[in-house]
Amino acid sequence: MTSLFFKVSCRDCSAESIIFSKATTTIICTVCGSTLTNPAGGKAQLVGCDVVEALE
Ligand SMILES: [Zn+2]
């Protein structure tokens, strides 16, 4: 349960993105521009996406 990267699916357009779990910047969907994660306490808080799978 310490995966550093997650494959996520945008809730708005279903595009898949790879995100860093400790991202300290806002990550947006490269397809529709929706916010996927916001930085929160040193880790990424998922706000507009769902995790598809955790990557090693
Ligand atoms: Zn999107």
N, CA, C, O and the ligand as a Tripos MOL2 file, in Angstrom:
@<TRIPOS>MOLECULE
protein
  225   223    57     0     0
PROTEIN
NO_CHARGES

@<TRIPOS>ATOM
      1 N           0.8250   -1.2080    0.0000 N.3       1 MET1
      2 CA          0.0000    0.0000    0.0000 C.3       1 MET1
      3 C           0.8540    1.2510    0.0000 C.2       1 MET1
      4 O           0.4430    2.2970    0.5030 O.2       1 MET1
      5 N           2.0450    1.1400   -0.5660 N.am      2 THR2
      6 CA          2.9200    2.3040   -0.6100 C.3       2 THR2
      7 C           3.2640    2.6590   -2.0450 C.2       2 THR2
      8 O           4.3330    3.2060   -2.3170 O.2       2 THR2
      9 N           2.3780    2.3550   -2.9390 N.am      3 SER3
     10 CA          2.6150    2.6620   -4.3420 C.3       3 SER3
     11 C           2.8460    4.1490   -4.5310 C.2       3 SER3
     12 O           2.1790    4.9800   -3.9140 O.2       3 SER3
     13 N           3.7870    4.4690   -5.3810 N.am      4 LEU4
     14 CA          4.0960    5.8710   -5.6190 C.3       4 LEU4
     15 C           3.3140    6.4390   -6.7830 C.2       4 LEU4
     16 O           3.1170    7.6490   -6.8860 O.2       4 LEU4
     17 N           2.8720    5.5530   -7.6600 N.am      5 PHE5
     18 CA          2.1560    6.0380   -8.8320 C.3       5 PHE5
     19 C           0.8030    5.3480   -8.9450 C.2       5 PHE5
     20 O           0.6500    4.1770   -8.5970 O.2       5 PHE5
     21 N          -0.1470    6.0820   -9.4260 N.am      6 PHE6
     22 CA         -1.4740    5.5260   -9.6410 C.3       6 PHE6
     23 C          -1.9170    5.7890  -11.0730 C.2       6 PHE6
     24 O          -1.6640    6.8520  -11.6410 O.2       6 PHE6
     25 N          -2.5780    4.8040  -11.6310 N.am      7 LYS7
     26 CA         -3.2670    5.0560  -12.8890 C.3       7 LYS7
     27 C          -4.6790    5.4800  -12.5100 C.2       7 LYS7
     28 O          -5.3750    4.7780  -11.7750 O.2       7 LYS7
     29 N          -5.0890    6.6240  -13.0150 N.am      8 VAL8
     30 CA         -6.4040    7.1530  -12.6540 C.3       8 VAL8
     31 C          -7.2260    7.4330  -13.9100 C.2       8 VAL8
     32 O          -6.6940    7.6130  -15.0060 O.2       8 VAL8
     33 N          -8.5140    7.4620  -13.7100 N.am      9 SER9
     34 CA         -9.4350    7.7450  -14.8010 C.3       9 SER9
     35 C         -10.1890    9.0320  -14.5010 C.2       9 SER9
     36 O         -10.8010    9.1690  -13.4410 O.2       9 SER9
     37 N         -10.1420    9.9660  -15.4290 N.am     10 CYS10
     38 CA        -10.8400   11.2430  -15.2650 C.3      10 CYS10
     39 C         -12.3480   11.0020  -15.1900 C.2      10 CYS10
     40 O         -12.9110   10.2500  -15.9860 O.2      10 CYS10
     41 N         -12.9880   11.6540  -14.2220 N.am     11 ARG11
     42 CA        -14.4370   11.4660  -14.0860 C.3      11 ARG11
     43 C         -15.2200   12.1650  -15.1940 C.2      11 ARG11
     44 O         -16.3510   11.7890  -15.5020 O.2      11 ARG11
     45 N         -14.6150   13.1690  -15.7760 N.am     12 ASP12
     46 CA        -15.3420   13.9110  -16.8040 C.3      12 ASP12
     47 C         -15.2300   13.2860  -18.1900 C.2      12 ASP12
     48 O         -16.2050   13.2510  -18.9400 O.2      12 ASP12
     49 N         -14.0350   12.7900  -18.5290 N.am     13 CYS13
     50 CA        -13.8690   12.3000  -19.9000 C.3      13 CYS13
     51 C         -13.3220   10.8760  -19.9540 C.2      13 CYS13
     52 O         -13.1420   10.3210  -21.0380 O.2      13 CYS13
     53 N         -13.0570   10.2830  -18.7910 N.am     14 SER14
     54 CA        -12.5900    8.8940  -18.7030 C.3      14 SER14
     55 C         -11.1860    8.6670  -19.2420 C.2      14 SER14
     56 O         -10.7500    7.5220  -19.3570 O.2      14 SER14
     57 N         -10.4810    9.7230  -19.5700 N.am     15 ALA15
     58 CA         -9.1000    9.5710  -20.0110 C.3      15 ALA15
     59 C          -8.2490    9.0650  -18.8490 C.2      15 ALA15
     60 O          -8.4410    9.4810  -17.7060 O.2      15 ALA15
     61 N          -7.3180    8.1750  -19.1420 N.am     16 GLU16
     62 CA         -6.4540    7.6500  -18.0930 C.3      16 GLU16
     63 C          -5.1520    8.4360  -18.0230 C.2      16 GLU16
     64 O          -4.5730    8.8090  -19.0440 O.2      16 GLU16
     65 N          -4.7120    8.6770  -16.8080 N.am     17 SER17
     66 CA         -3.4660    9.3850  -16.5810 C.3      17 SER17
     67 C          -2.6860    8.6520  -15.5050 C.2      17 SER17
     68 O          -3.2610    7.9530  -14.6710 O.2      17 SER17
     69 N          -1.3610    8.8220  -15.5340 N.am     18 ILE18
     70 CA         -0.5140    8.3010  -14.4650 C.3      18 ILE18
     71 C          -0.1450    9.4770  -13.5780 C.2      18 ILE18
     72 O           0.3910   10.4790  -14.0510 O.2      18 ILE18
     73 N          -0.4330    9.3490  -12.2980 N.am     19 ILE19
     74 CA         -0.1150   10.4420  -11.3830 C.3      19 ILE19
     75 C           0.8230    9.9530  -10.2870 C.2      19 ILE19
     76 O           0.8530    8.7720   -9.9430 O.2      19 ILE19
     77 N           1.5820   10.8930   -9.7560 N.am     20 PHE20
     78 CA          2.5070   10.6230   -8.6650 C.3      20 PHE20
     79 C           1.7540   10.8580   -7.3570 C.2      20 PHE20
     80 O           1.1400   11.9080   -7.1670 O.2      20 PHE20
     81 N           1.8030    9.8800   -6.4630 N.am     21 SER21
     82 CA          0.9880    9.9560   -5.2490 C.3      21 SER21
     83 C           1.4110   11.0680   -4.3070 C.2      21 SER21
     84 O           0.6330   11.4910   -3.4530 O.2      21 SER21
     85 N           2.6360   11.5420   -4.4570 N.am     22 LYS22
     86 CA          3.1050   12.6270   -3.5910 C.3      22 LYS22
     87 C           3.2500   13.9270   -4.3700 C.2      22 LYS22
     88 O           4.0460   14.7940   -4.0090 O.2      22 LYS22
     89 N           2.4920   14.0510   -5.4130 N.am     23 ALA23
     90 CA          2.5470   15.2660   -6.2210 C.3      23 ALA23
     91 C           2.2370   16.4750   -5.3530 C.2      23 ALA23
     92 O           1.2920   16.4680   -4.5640 O.2      23 ALA23
     93 N           3.0460   17.5070   -5.5130 N.am     24 THR24
     94 CA          2.8600   18.7110   -4.7010 C.3      24 THR24
     95 C           2.2940   19.8580   -5.5300 C.2      24 THR24
     96 O           2.2720   21.0060   -5.0860 O.2      24 THR24
     97 N           1.8500   19.5450   -6.7050 N.am     25 THR25
     98 CA          1.1910   20.5450   -7.5340 C.3      25 THR25
     99 C          -0.1490   19.9850   -7.9890 C.2      25 THR25
    100 O          -0.3710   18.7740   -7.9620 O.2      25 THR25
    101 N          -1.0230   20.8640   -8.3980 N.am     26 THR26
    102 CA         -2.2940   20.4220   -8.9540 C.3      26 THR26
    103 C          -2.0410   19.7330  -10.2890 C.2      26 THR26
    104 O          -1.2870   20.2340  -11.1240 O.2      26 THR26
    105 N          -2.6670   18.5990  -10.4780 N.am     27 ILE27
    106 CA         -2.5310   17.8700  -11.7390 C.3      27 ILE27
    107 C          -3.8650   17.9670  -12.4710 C.2      27 ILE27
    108 O          -4.9290   17.7260  -11.9020 O.2      27 ILE27
    109 N          -3.7770   18.3250  -13.7410 N.am     28 ILE28
    110 CA         -5.0080   18.4320  -14.5220 C.3      28 ILE28
    111 C          -5.0310   17.3750  -15.6170 C.2      28 ILE28
    112 O          -3.9920   16.8890  -16.0650 O.2      28 ILE28
    113 N          -6.2340   17.0380  -16.0290 N.am     29 CYS29
    114 CA         -6.4190   16.1070  -17.1190 C.3      29 CYS29
    115 C          -5.8640   16.7230  -18.3990 C.2      29 CYS29
    116 O          -6.1700   17.8690  -18.7270 O.2      29 CYS29
    117 N          -5.0480   15.9600  -19.1190 N.am     30 THR30
    118 CA         -4.4400   16.5100  -20.3300 C.3      30 THR30
    119 C          -5.4380   16.5550  -21.4780 C.2      30 THR30
    120 O          -5.1830   17.1970  -22.4970 O.2      30 THR30
    121 N          -6.5550   15.8870  -21.3240 N.am     31 VAL31
    122 CA         -7.5570   15.8460  -22.3890 C.3      31 VAL31
    123 C          -8.5950   16.9480  -22.2220 C.2      31 VAL31
    124 O          -8.8370   17.7180  -23.1510 O.2      31 VAL31
    125 N          -9.2180   17.0300  -21.0320 N.am     32 CYS32
    126 CA        -10.3090   17.9960  -20.8500 C.3      32 CYS32
    127 C          -9.9690   19.1290  -19.9030 C.2      32 CYS32
    128 O         -10.7310   20.0900  -19.7880 O.2      32 CYS32
    129 N          -8.8350   19.0320  -19.2190 N.am     33 GLY33
    130 CA         -8.4200   20.1280  -18.3580 C.3      33 GLY33
    131 C          -9.0210   20.1240  -16.9630 C.2      33 GLY33
    132 O          -8.7980   21.0600  -16.1960 O.2      33 GLY33
    133 N          -9.7780   19.0900  -16.6170 N.am     34 SER34
    134 CA        -10.3320   19.0090  -15.2770 C.3      34 SER34
    135 C          -9.2260   18.7890  -14.2540 C.2      34 SER34
    136 O          -8.2040   18.1730  -14.5560 O.2      34 SER34
    137 N          -9.4330   19.2910  -13.0550 N.am     35 THR35
    138 CA         -8.4710   19.0540  -11.9850 C.3      35 THR35
    139 C          -8.5910   17.6090  -11.5140 C.2      35 THR35
    140 O          -9.6750   17.1460  -11.1590 O.2      35 THR35
    141 N          -7.4600   16.9060  -11.5160 N.am     36 LEU36
    142 CA         -7.4600   15.5060  -11.0740 C.3      36 LEU36
    143 C          -7.0500   15.3850   -9.6190 C.2      36 LEU36
    144 O          -7.6760   14.6550   -8.8510 O.2      36 LEU36
    145 N          -6.0160   16.0890   -9.2450 N.am     37 THR37
    146 CA         -5.5550   16.0390   -7.8510 C.3      37 THR37
    147 C          -5.1440   17.4220   -7.3770 C.2      37 THR37
    148 O          -4.6990   18.2640   -8.1570 O.2      37 THR37
    149 N          -5.3020   17.6310   -6.0890 N.am     38 ASN38
    150 CA         -4.7770   18.8170   -5.4330 C.3      38 ASN38
    151 C          -3.7650   18.3470   -4.4000 C.2      38 ASN38
    152 O          -3.9330   17.2780   -3.8130 O.2      38 ASN38
    153 N          -2.7140   19.1350   -4.1690 N.am     39 PRO39
    154 CA         -1.7520   18.7600   -3.1450 C.3      39 PRO39
    155 C          -2.3640   18.9330   -1.7590 C.2      39 PRO39
    156 O          -3.0400   19.9270   -1.4930 O.2      39 PRO39
    157 N          -2.1250   17.9680   -0.8830 N.am     40 ALA40
    158 CA         -2.6950   18.0510    0.4680 C.3      40 ALA40
    159 C          -1.7720   17.3310    1.4370 C.2      40 ALA40
    160 O          -1.6810   16.1030    1.4290 O.2      40 ALA40
    161 N          -1.0990   18.0970    2.2590 N.am     41 GLY41
    162 CA         -0.2420   17.5120    3.2840 C.3      41 GLY41
    163 C           0.8460   16.5940    2.7640 C.2      41 GLY41
    164 O           1.1490   15.5700    3.3760 O.2      41 GLY41
    165 N           1.4350   16.9590    1.6330 N.am     42 GLY42
    166 CA          2.5370   16.1810    1.1060 C.3      42 GLY42
    167 C           2.1380   15.0030    0.2430 C.2      42 GLY42
    168 O           2.9900   14.2330   -0.2000 O.2      42 GLY42
    169 N           0.8460   14.8620    0.0050 N.am     43 LYS43
    170 CA          0.4390   13.8170   -0.9240 C.3      43 LYS43
    171 C          -0.7030   14.3460   -1.7770 C.2      43 LYS43
    172 O          -1.3590   15.3330   -1.4450 O.2      43 LYS43
    173 N          -0.9110   13.6540   -2.8820 N.am     44 ALA44
    174 CA         -1.9440   14.1050   -3.8000 C.3      44 ALA44
    175 C          -3.3150   13.6770   -3.3050 C.2      44 ALA44
    176 O          -3.5260   12.5210   -2.9380 O.2      44 ALA44
    177 N          -4.2380   14.6190   -3.2990 N.am     45 GLN45
    178 CA         -5.6240   14.3090   -2.9320 C.3      45 GLN45
    179 C          -6.4180   14.2180   -4.2270 C.2      45 GLN45
    180 O          -6.4940   15.1800   -4.9920 O.2      45 GLN45
    181 N          -7.0040   13.0580   -4.4630 N.am     46 LEU46
    182 CA         -7.7670   12.8600   -5.6930 C.3      46 LEU46
    183 C          -9.0730   13.6330   -5.6030 C.2      46 LEU46
    184 O          -9.8390   13.4530   -4.6570 O.2      46 LEU46
    185 N          -9.3280   14.4790   -6.5670 N.am     47 VAL47
    186 CA        -10.5490   15.2810   -6.5210 C.3      47 VAL47
    187 C         -11.4420   15.0690   -7.7460 C.2      47 VAL47
    188 O         -12.6600   15.2240   -7.6570 O.2      47 VAL47
    189 N         -10.8540   14.7210   -8.8710 N.am     48 GLY48
    190 CA        -11.6790   14.6100  -10.0730 C.3      48 GLY48
    191 C         -11.4240   13.3430  -10.8540 C.2      48 GLY48
    192 O         -11.6680   13.2780  -12.0590 O.2      48 GLY48
    193 N         -10.9240   12.3250  -10.1480 N.am     49 CYS49
    194 CA        -10.5780   11.0910  -10.8450 C.3      49 CYS49
    195 C         -10.7340    9.9030   -9.9030 C.2      49 CYS49
    196 O         -10.7960   10.0540   -8.6830 O.2      49 CYS49
    197 N         -10.7950    8.7390  -10.4940 N.am     50 ASP50
    198 CA        -10.8700    7.5090   -9.7200 C.3      50 ASP50
    199 C          -9.6460    6.6570  -10.0360 C.2      50 ASP50
    200 O          -9.1930    6.6090  -11.1800 O.2      50 ASP50
    201 N          -9.1160    5.9890   -9.0220 N.am     51 VAL51
    202 CA         -7.9500    5.1350   -9.2280 C.3      51 VAL51
    203 C          -8.3450    3.8760  -10.0080 C.2      51 VAL51
    204 O          -9.2780    3.1660   -9.6330 O.2      51 VAL51
    205 N          -7.6290    3.6200  -11.0820 N.am     52 VAL52
    206 CA         -7.8410    2.4060  -11.8630 C.3      52 VAL52
    207 C          -6.9630    1.2940  -11.3000 C.2      52 VAL52
    208 O          -7.4310    0.1800  -11.0630 O.2      52 VAL52
    209 N          -5.7000    1.6040  -11.0910 N.am     53 GLU53
    210 CA         -4.8080    0.6440  -10.4700 C.3      53 GLU53
    211 C          -3.6060    1.3470   -9.8680 C.2      53 GLU53
    212 O          -3.2360    2.4450  -10.2820 O.2      53 GLU53
    213 N          -3.0070    0.6990   -8.8880 N.am     54 ALA54
    214 CA         -1.7880    1.2190   -8.2780 C.3      54 ALA54
    215 C          -0.6070    0.5940   -8.9950 C.2      54 ALA54
    216 O          -0.5990   -0.6060   -9.2690 O.2      54 ALA54
    217 N           0.3850    1.4100   -9.2950 N.am     55 LEU55
    218 CA          1.5760    0.9400   -9.9810 C.3      55 LEU55
    219 C           2.7340    0.8860   -9.0050 C.2      55 LEU55
    220 O           2.7830    1.6510   -8.0420 O.2      55 LEU55
    221 N           3.6640   -0.0200   -9.2550 N.am     56 GLU56
    222 CA          4.8330   -0.1280   -8.3730 C.3      56 GLU56
    223 C           5.7800    1.0260   -8.6250 C.2      56 GLU56
    224 O           6.8260    1.1170   -7.9830 O.2      56 GLU56
    225 ZN        -10.6320   14.5550  -18.5190 Zn       57 ZN57
@<TRIPOS>BOND
     1     1     2 1
     2     2     3 1
     3     3     4 2
     4     3     5 am
     5     5     6 1
     6     6     7 1
     7     7     8 2
     8     7     9 am
     9     9    10 1
    10    10    11 1
    11    11    12 2
    12    11    13 am
    13    13    14 1
    14    14    15 1
    15    15    16 2
    16    15    17 am
    17    17    18 1
    18    18    19 1
    19    19    20 2
    20    19    21 am
    21    21    22 1
    22    22    23 1
    23    23    24 2
    24    23    25 am
    25    25    26 1
    26    26    27 1
    27    27    28 2
    28    27    29 am
    29    29    30 1
    30    30    31 1
    31    31    32 2
    32    31    33 am
    33    33    34 1
    34    34    35 1
    35    35    36 2
    36    35    37 am
    37    37    38 1
    38    38    39 1
    39    39    40 2
    40    39    41 am
    41    41    42 1
    42    42    43 1
    43    43    44 2
    44    43    45 am
    45    45    46 1
    46    46    47 1
    47    47    48 2
    48    47    49 am
    49    49    50 1
    50    50    51 1
    51    51    52 2
    52    51    53 am
    53    53    54 1
    54    54    55 1
    55    55    56 2
    56    55    57 am
    57    57    58 1
    58    58    59 1
    59    59    60 2
    60    59    61 am
    61    61    62 1
    62    62    63 1
    63    63    64 2
    64    63    65 am
    65    65    66 1
    66    66    67 1
    67    67    68 2
    68    67    69 am
    69    69    70 1
    70    70    71 1
    71    71    72 2
    72    71    73 am
    73    73    74 1
    74    74    75 1
    75    75    76 2
    76    75    77 am
    77    77    78 1
    78    78    79 1
    79    79    80 2
    80    79    81 am
    81    81    82 1
    82    82    83 1
    83    83    84 2
    84    83    85 am
    85    85    86 1
    86    86    87 1
    87    87    88 2
    88    87    89 am
    89    89    90 1
    90    90    91 1
    91    91    92 2
    92    91    93 am
    93    93    94 1
    94    94    95 1
    95    95    96 2
    96    95    97 am
    97    97    98 1
    98    98    99 1
    99    99   100 2
   100    99   101 am
   101   101   102 1
   102   102   103 1
   103   103   104 2
   104   103   105 am
   105   105   106 1
   106   106   107 1
   107   107   108 2
   108   107   109 am
   109   109   110 1
   110   110   111 1
   111   111   112 2
   112   111   113 am
   113   113   114 1
   114   114   115 1
   115   115   116 2
   116   115   117 am
   117   117   118 1
   118   118   119 1
   119   119   120 2
   120   119   121 am
   121   121   122 1
   122   122   123 1
   123   123   124 2
   124   123   125 am
   125   125   126 1
   126   126   127 1
   127   127   128 2
   128   127   129 am
   129   129   130 1
   130   130   131 1
   131   131   132 2
   132   131   133 am
   133   133   134 1
   134   134   135 1
   135   135   136 2
   136   135   137 am
   137   137   138 1
   138   138   139 1
   139   139   140 2
   140   139   141 am
   141   141   142 1
   142   142   143 1
   143   143   144 2
   144   143   145 am
   145   145   146 1
   146   146   147 1
   147   147   148 2
   148   147   149 am
   149   149   150 1
   150   150   151 1
   151   151   152 2
   152   151   153 am
   153   153   154 1
   154   154   155 1
   155   155   156 2
   156   155   157 am
   157   157   158 1
   158   158   159 1
   159   159   160 2
   160   159   161 am
   161   161   162 1
   162   162   163 1
   163   163   164 2
   164   163   165 am
   165   165   166 1
   166   166   167 1
   167   167   168 2
   168   167   169 am
   169   169   170 1
   170   170   171 1
   171   171   172 2
   172   171   173 am
   173   173   174 1
   174   174   175 1
   175   175   176 2
   176   175   177 am
   177   177   178 1
   178   178   179 1
   179   179   180 2
   180   179   181 am
   181   181   182 1
   182   182   183 1
   183   183   184 2
   184   183   185 am
   185   185   186 1
   186   186   187 1
   187   187   188 2
   188   187   189 am
   189   189   190 1
   190   190   191 1
   191   191   192 2
   192   191   193 am
   193   193   194 1
   194   194   195 1
   195   195   196 2
   196   195   197 am
   197   197   198 1
   198   198   199 1
   199   199   200 2
   200   199   201 am
   201   201   202 1
   202   202   203 1
   203   203   204 2
   204   203   205 am
   205   205   206 1
   206   206   207 1
   207   207   208 2
   208   207   209 am
   209   209   210 1
   210   210   211 1
   211   211   212 2
   212   211   213 am
   213   213   214 1
   214   214   215 1
   215   215   216 2
   216   215   217 am
   217   217   218 1
   218   218   219 1
   219   219   220 2
   220   219   221 am
   221   221   222 1
   222   222   223 1
   223   223   224 2
@<TRIPOS>SUBSTRUCTURE
     1 MET1         2 RESIDUE 1 A MET
     2 THR2         6 RESIDUE 1 A THR
     3 SER3        10 RESIDUE 1 A SER
     4 LEU4        14 RESIDUE 1 A LEU
     5 PHE5        18 RESIDUE 1 A PHE
     6 PHE6        22 RESIDUE 1 A PHE
     7 LYS7        26 RESIDUE 1 A LYS
     8 VAL8        30 RESIDUE 1 A VAL
     9 SER9        34 RESIDUE 1 A SER
    10 CYS10       38 RESIDUE 1 A CYS
    11 ARG11       42 RESIDUE 1 A ARG
    12 ASP12       46 RESIDUE 1 A ASP
    13 CYS13       50 RESIDUE 1 A CYS
    14 SER14       54 RESIDUE 1 A SER
    15 ALA15       58 RESIDUE 1 A ALA
    16 GLU16       62 RESIDUE 1 A GLU
    17 SER17       66 RESIDUE 1 A SER
    18 ILE18       70 RESIDUE 1 A ILE
    19 ILE19       74 RESIDUE 1 A ILE
    20 PHE20       78 RESIDUE 1 A PHE
    21 SER21       82 RESIDUE 1 A SER
    22 LYS22       86 RESIDUE 1 A LYS
    23 ALA23       90 RESIDUE 1 A ALA
    24 THR24       94 RESIDUE 1 A THR
    25 THR25       98 RESIDUE 1 A THR
    26 THR26      102 RESIDUE 1 A THR
    27 ILE27      106 RESIDUE 1 A ILE
    28 ILE28      110 RESIDUE 1 A ILE
    29 CYS29      114 RESIDUE 1 A CYS
    30 THR30      118 RESIDUE 1 A THR
    31 VAL31      122 RESIDUE 1 A VAL
    32 CYS32      126 RESIDUE 1 A CYS
    33 GLY33      130 RESIDUE 1 A GLY
    34 SER34      134 RESIDUE 1 A SER
    35 THR35      138 RESIDUE 1 A THR
    36 LEU36      142 RESIDUE 1 A LEU
    37 THR37      146 RESIDUE 1 A THR
    38 ASN38      150 RESIDUE 1 A ASN
    39 PRO39      154 RESIDUE 1 A PRO
    40 ALA40      158 RESIDUE 1 A ALA
    41 GLY41      162 RESIDUE 1 A GLY
    42 GLY42      166 RESIDUE 1 A GLY
    43 LYS43      170 RESIDUE 1 A LYS
    44 ALA44      174 RESIDUE 1 A ALA
    45 GLN45      178 RESIDUE 1 A GLN
    46 LEU46      182 RESIDUE 1 A LEU
    47 VAL47      186 RESIDUE 1 A VAL
    48 GLY48      190 RESIDUE 1 A GLY
    49 CYS49      194 RESIDUE 1 A CYS
    50 ASP50      198 RESIDUE 1 A ASP
    51 VAL51      202 RESIDUE 1 A VAL
    52 VAL52      206 RESIDUE 1 A VAL
    53 GLU53      210 RESIDUE 1 A GLU
    54 ALA54      214 RESIDUE 1 A ALA
    55 LEU55      218 RESIDUE 1 A LEU
    56 GLU56      222 RESIDUE 1 A GLU
    57 ZN57       225 GROUP 0 **** ****
